[in-house]
């Protein structure tokens, strides 16, 4: 099976159904408020019960745990733009928040979120007024799906390439191989277009795309800070992503965070999500990758690279994956 299975097996359908009942009651996501380490976050968590789920709010994130102990993490999609100090303005339109980012070249990036910061749509508006949708996170075939309906179950895609070309280790790859990996078409046909949430919560779906394990970055225990010398190791990755975006400005890449199995699953989920965002921020701030071409998601310890319960550098990693074909339903490069 192409995708890795974790010791807790990822988000189960039972847990997903339970999470769906309480997702609408999340409320606003707390501001980061200066948290820089896991200890800062852990001491400021607020937990409450909402129906069949437990809502855990912490600086910058909301975690939703079902009765089967499976959990997912959510965050405000526009916070990364603000953290980077980008030229943005926001306004409330009914039940939606609209944030506009003015790019130096005169184009605008328009991000629409709901009242809880969940992304609904992101588009690129040209100077002549033409608008191109980059991410559409709203179901068009009926009411907005409950969480259980966001989990897409598909048969494992057959692999016709060597395993090391399906999941590429950045530490042993050059820019050519990384570029080839992040621009490759799906390894099996994509049945339809999917929402961003379906991509986030469906390992079977993400398994259709090749990926790069960014194993050149090492995080200190309990921290998501990347030191300048470590950040420089992202240069080859950044060059490949920049080339891909120059070729196709509407490309979307997901930066996925992973941890080892040491510590609680909630701590690891929070850590992985913040580490993914740290990498995305460096790609934008230090290497000029447009913020709108990136999205992030943490998976904690669910998908280990090495099956072990102990400390593992290999499992403390960030993964980069092109998800544009999944969002558009296109099967060609």
C-alpha positions as CSV (number, residue, x, y, z in Angstrom):
1,X,0.0,0.0,0.0
2,X,1.6,3.3,-1.0
3,X,0.7,5.5,1.9
4,X,2.1,4.9,5.4
5,X,-0.2,3.7,8.2
6,X,0.3,5.0,11.7
7,X,0.0,3.2,15.0
8,X,-3.3,4.9,15.5
9,X,-4.3,4.3,11.9
10,X,-5.1,7.9,11.0
11,X,-8.6,9.4,11.3
12,X,-11.2,6.7,11.4
13,X,-14.7,7.0,10.0
14,X,-16.3,6.5,13.4
15,X,-14.3,9.3,14.9
16,X,-14.9,11.5,11.8
17,X,-18.6,11.1,12.1
18,X,-18.4,12.2,15.7
19,X,-16.2,15.1,14.9
20,X,-18.7,16.3,12.3
21,X,-21.4,16.8,14.9
22,X,-19.3,19.3,16.8
23,X,-17.3,21.0,14.2
24,X,-19.7,23.9,13.8
25,X,-19.3,24.8,17.5
26,X,-15.6,25.5,17.4
27,X,-15.9,29.2,17.8
28,X,-13.0,31.6,17.0
29,X,-9.5,30.3,16.9
30,X,-7.2,31.8,19.6
31,X,-4.4,34.1,18.4
32,X,-0.9,32.7,18.7
33,X,-0.2,35.2,21.4
34,X,3.6,34.8,21.4
35,X,3.7,31.0,21.9
36,X,7.1,29.7,20.6
37,X,7.3,26.2,22.2
38,X,5.0,23.4,23.1
39,X,5.2,24.2,26.8
40,X,3.7,27.6,26.0
41,X,0.9,26.0,24.1
42,X,0.2,23.2,26.6
43,X,-0.3,25.6,29.5
44,X,-2.8,27.7,27.7
45,X,-5.1,25.1,26.3
46,X,-8.9,25.3,26.9
47,X,-11.0,22.2,26.7
48,X,-14.7,21.8,26.6
49,X,-17.3,19.2,25.5
50,X,-19.6,19.9,22.6
51,X,-22.0,17.1,21.9
52,X,-20.0,14.0,20.9
53,X,-16.7,15.7,20.6
54,X,-14.1,17.4,22.7
55,X,-13.0,20.9,21.5
56,X,-9.4,21.8,22.6
57,X,-8.5,25.4,21.9
58,X,-4.9,26.5,22.1
59,X,-2.9,29.6,20.8
60,X,-3.4,29.6,17.0
61,X,-5.1,26.2,16.7
62,X,-8.3,24.3,17.4
63,X,-8.2,20.5,17.9
64,X,-11.3,18.4,17.6
65,X,-11.3,14.9,19.2
66,X,-14.0,12.3,18.7
67,X,-15.1,9.6,21.2
68,X,-12.7,7.1,19.5
69,X,-9.8,9.4,20.5
70,X,-9.0,10.3,16.9
71,X,-8.4,14.0,16.4
72,X,-7.8,16.6,13.7
73,X,-6.4,20.1,13.9
74,X,-7.7,23.3,12.3
75,X,-6.4,26.9,12.0
76,X,-7.1,30.2,10.5
77,X,-6.0,30.0,6.8
78,X,-5.1,33.8,6.7
79,X,-2.9,33.8,9.8
80,X,0.2,32.8,7.9
81,X,-0.2,35.9,5.6
82,X,-0.5,38.1,8.7
83,X,2.5,36.4,10.5
84,X,4.6,37.1,7.4
85,X,3.6,40.8,7.5
86,X,2.1,40.8,4.0
87,X,0.0,43.7,2.8
88,X,-3.5,42.4,3.5
89,X,-6.8,43.9,4.4
90,X,-9.9,42.0,5.7
91,X,-13.6,42.7,5.9
92,X,-16.6,40.8,7.1
93,X,-19.3,40.0,4.4
94,X,-22.2,38.4,6.0
95,X,-21.0,35.0,7.5
96,X,-17.7,35.2,5.6
97,X,-14.4,36.9,6.1
98,X,-12.7,38.2,3.0
99,X,-8.9,38.9,3.1
100,X,-7.2,40.5,0.1
101,X,-3.4,40.4,-0.3
102,X,-1.9,42.9,-2.7
103,X,1.1,41.4,-4.4
104,X,3.9,43.6,-5.6
105,X,3.2,42.8,-9.3
106,X,-0.3,44.3,-8.9
107,X,-2.3,41.1,-8.7
108,X,-4.5,40.3,-5.7
109,X,-5.0,37.1,-3.7
110,X,-8.5,36.9,-2.3
111,X,-9.0,34.4,0.5
112,X,-12.6,33.7,1.8
113,X,-13.0,32.0,5.1
114,X,-16.0,31.3,7.4
115,X,-16.4,32.7,10.8
116,X,-14.0,30.0,12.3
117,X,-11.2,30.6,9.8
118,X,-11.9,27.6,7.7
119,X,-10.9,28.3,4.1
120,X,-13.8,28.4,1.6
121,X,-12.1,29.7,-1.5
122,X,-8.8,31.3,-2.6
123,X,-8.4,33.0,-6.0
124,X,-5.9,35.1,-7.9
125,X,-7.2,38.3,-9.4
126,X,-5.2,39.8,-12.3
127,X,-4.8,43.5,-12.9
128,X,-7.4,43.4,-15.7
129,X,-10.0,42.0,-13.2
130,X,-9.8,38.4,-14.4
131,X,-10.1,36.0,-11.5
132,X,-8.7,32.4,-11.3
133,X,-9.8,30.1,-8.5
134,X,-6.9,28.3,-6.9
135,X,-8.7,26.5,-4.1
136,X,-12.4,25.8,-3.9
137,X,-13.2,24.2,-0.6
138,X,-17.0,24.2,-0.9
139,X,-19.0,21.1,-2.0
140,X,-21.1,21.8,-5.1
141,X,-23.1,18.6,-5.0
142,X,-25.2,19.4,-1.9
143,X,-25.0,21.0,1.5
144,X,-21.6,21.5,3.1
145,X,-20.3,18.0,4.1
146,X,-20.0,16.8,7.7
147,X,-16.5,15.7,8.6
148,X,-17.3,12.0,8.0
149,X,-18.2,12.8,4.4
150,X,-14.8,14.6,3.9
151,X,-12.9,11.3,4.3
152,X,-12.5,9.8,0.9
153,X,-11.9,6.0,0.8
154,X,-10.2,4.8,-2.4
155,X,-8.3,1.6,-3.3
156,X,-4.5,2.0,-3.1
157,X,-3.1,3.3,-6.3
158,X,-0.8,0.9,-8.1
159,X,2.9,1.9,-8.1
160,X,4.7,1.6,-11.4
161,X,7.7,3.6,-10.3
162,X,10.4,2.7,-7.8
163,X,9.4,3.4,-4.2
164,X,12.3,5.9,-3.8
165,X,10.9,7.9,-6.7
166,X,7.4,7.8,-5.2
167,X,8.5,9.2,-1.8
168,X,11.8,11.1,-2.4
169,X,14.2,11.9,0.4
170,X,15.3,15.5,0.0
171,X,18.6,14.8,1.7
172,X,19.6,12.5,-1.2
173,X,17.9,14.3,-4.1
174,X,19.0,17.1,-6.4
175,X,16.8,19.9,-7.7
176,X,16.0,18.0,-10.9
177,X,14.5,15.0,-9.1
178,X,12.6,17.2,-6.6
179,X,11.1,19.2,-9.5
180,X,10.2,16.1,-11.3
181,X,8.5,14.7,-8.2
182,X,6.5,17.8,-7.4
183,X,5.3,18.4,-10.9
184,X,4.5,14.7,-11.8
185,X,0.9,13.8,-12.6
186,X,-1.1,11.5,-10.3
187,X,0.2,7.9,-10.1
188,X,-3.3,6.7,-10.8
189,X,-6.4,8.4,-12.3
190,X,-8.2,10.9,-10.0
191,X,-11.9,10.1,-10.1
192,X,-13.1,13.8,-9.7
193,X,-12.2,17.1,-8.2
194,X,-11.9,17.2,-4.5
195,X,-12.2,19.9,-1.8
196,X,-9.2,20.9,0.2
197,X,-10.7,19.3,3.3
198,X,-11.2,16.1,1.4
199,X,-7.5,16.1,0.5
200,X,-6.4,17.0,4.0
201,X,-8.4,14.2,5.7
202,X,-8.0,11.4,3.1
203,X,-4.7,9.5,3.1
204,X,-6.0,7.3,0.2
205,X,-6.5,10.5,-1.9
206,X,-3.1,12.0,-1.0
207,X,-1.4,8.7,-1.9
208,X,-2.2,9.5,-5.6
209,X,0.5,12.1,-5.6
210,X,4.3,11.7,-5.3
211,X,5.9,13.6,-2.4
212,X,9.2,14.8,-1.0
213,X,10.3,14.1,2.6
214,X,12.1,17.3,3.7
215,X,14.4,15.3,6.0
216,X,17.1,18.1,5.8
217,X,15.4,20.0,8.7
218,X,15.8,18.9,12.3
219,X,13.6,20.4,15.0
220,X,14.5,20.6,18.7
221,X,12.2,18.6,21.0
222,X,9.0,20.5,21.7
223,X,9.9,23.3,19.2
224,X,8.9,24.4,15.7
225,X,11.5,27.0,15.4
226,X,13.9,26.6,12.4
227,X,17.3,28.2,12.9
228,X,18.9,30.2,10.0
229,X,21.4,27.4,9.2
230,X,18.6,24.9,9.0
231,X,16.5,27.2,6.9
232,X,19.2,27.4,4.3
233,X,18.8,23.7,3.7
234,X,15.4,24.4,2.1
235,X,17.1,26.2,-0.8
236,X,16.9,23.3,-3.2
237,X,13.3,22.6,-2.4
238,X,12.5,26.3,-2.8
239,X,14.2,26.4,-6.2
240,X,12.1,23.5,-7.5
241,X,8.8,25.0,-6.1
242,X,9.6,28.4,-7.6
243,X,10.2,26.8,-11.0
244,X,6.9,25.0,-10.8
245,X,5.0,28.1,-9.8
246,X,6.6,30.1,-12.6
247,X,5.4,27.5,-15.0
248,X,1.9,27.3,-13.6
249,X,0.9,30.2,-11.2
250,X,-2.2,28.4,-9.8
251,X,-0.2,25.4,-8.5
252,X,-1.0,24.4,-4.8
253,X,1.4,22.6,-2.6
254,X,0.7,21.1,0.8
255,X,3.3,21.2,3.5
256,X,2.6,18.3,5.8
257,X,4.0,18.0,9.3
258,X,4.8,14.7,11.0
259,X,6.3,13.7,14.4
260,X,7.6,10.5,16.1
261,X,5.4,8.7,18.6
262,X,7.1,10.2,21.7
263,X,4.6,12.3,23.7
264,X,0.8,12.6,23.6
265,X,-1.1,12.5,20.3
266,X,-2.5,16.0,21.0
267,X,1.0,17.5,21.6
268,X,2.3,15.8,18.4
269,X,-0.6,17.0,16.3
270,X,0.0,20.6,17.5
271,X,3.7,20.3,17.0
272,X,3.4,18.8,13.5
273,X,1.0,21.5,12.3
274,X,3.2,24.3,13.6
275,X,6.4,22.8,12.1
276,X,4.6,22.6,8.7
277,X,3.7,26.3,9.0
278,X,7.3,27.2,9.9
279,X,8.6,25.6,6.8
280,X,5.9,27.3,4.7
281,X,6.8,30.7,6.2
282,X,10.5,30.2,5.4
283,X,9.8,29.2,1.8
284,X,7.9,32.5,1.4
285,X,10.0,34.9,3.6
286,X,13.4,33.7,2.7
287,X,13.0,32.2,-0.8
288,X,10.1,34.2,-2.3
289,X,7.6,31.3,-2.8
290,X,4.2,33.0,-3.0
291,X,2.2,32.3,0.2
292,X,-1.0,31.6,-1.7
293,X,0.6,28.6,-3.5
294,X,1.1,26.8,-0.1
295,X,-1.2,25.3,2.4
296,X,-0.2,23.4,5.5
297,X,-1.5,20.5,7.6
298,X,-0.2,18.6,10.6
299,X,-0.7,14.9,11.1
300,X,1.2,14.2,14.3
301,X,2.4,10.6,14.6
302,X,-0.3,9.1,12.3
303,X,2.0,8.3,9.3
304,X,5.4,7.3,10.5
305,X,8.3,6.7,8.1
306,X,9.8,4.1,10.4
307,X,7.6,1.9,12.5
308,X,8.8,2.5,16.0
309,X,7.3,3.8,19.3
310,X,10.5,5.5,20.3
311,X,12.4,8.6,19.4
312,X,12.9,8.8,15.7
313,X,14.6,11.5,13.6
314,X,13.2,9.9,10.4
315,X,9.6,10.4,11.7
316,X,10.2,14.1,12.8
317,X,9.9,15.4,9.3
318,X,7.9,17.7,6.9
319,X,6.6,16.4,3.6
320,X,5.9,18.5,0.4
321,X,3.2,17.3,-2.0
322,X,1.6,18.9,-5.0
323,X,-2.2,18.7,-4.7
324,X,-3.3,20.7,-7.7
325,X,-4.6,17.7,-9.7
326,X,-6.6,16.6,-6.7
327,X,-8.3,20.0,-6.4
328,X,-9.0,20.2,-10.1
329,X,-9.6,16.6,-11.0
330,X,-7.0,16.7,-13.7
331,X,-4.9,13.6,-14.4
332,X,-2.3,15.1,-16.7
333,X,0.8,17.1,-15.8
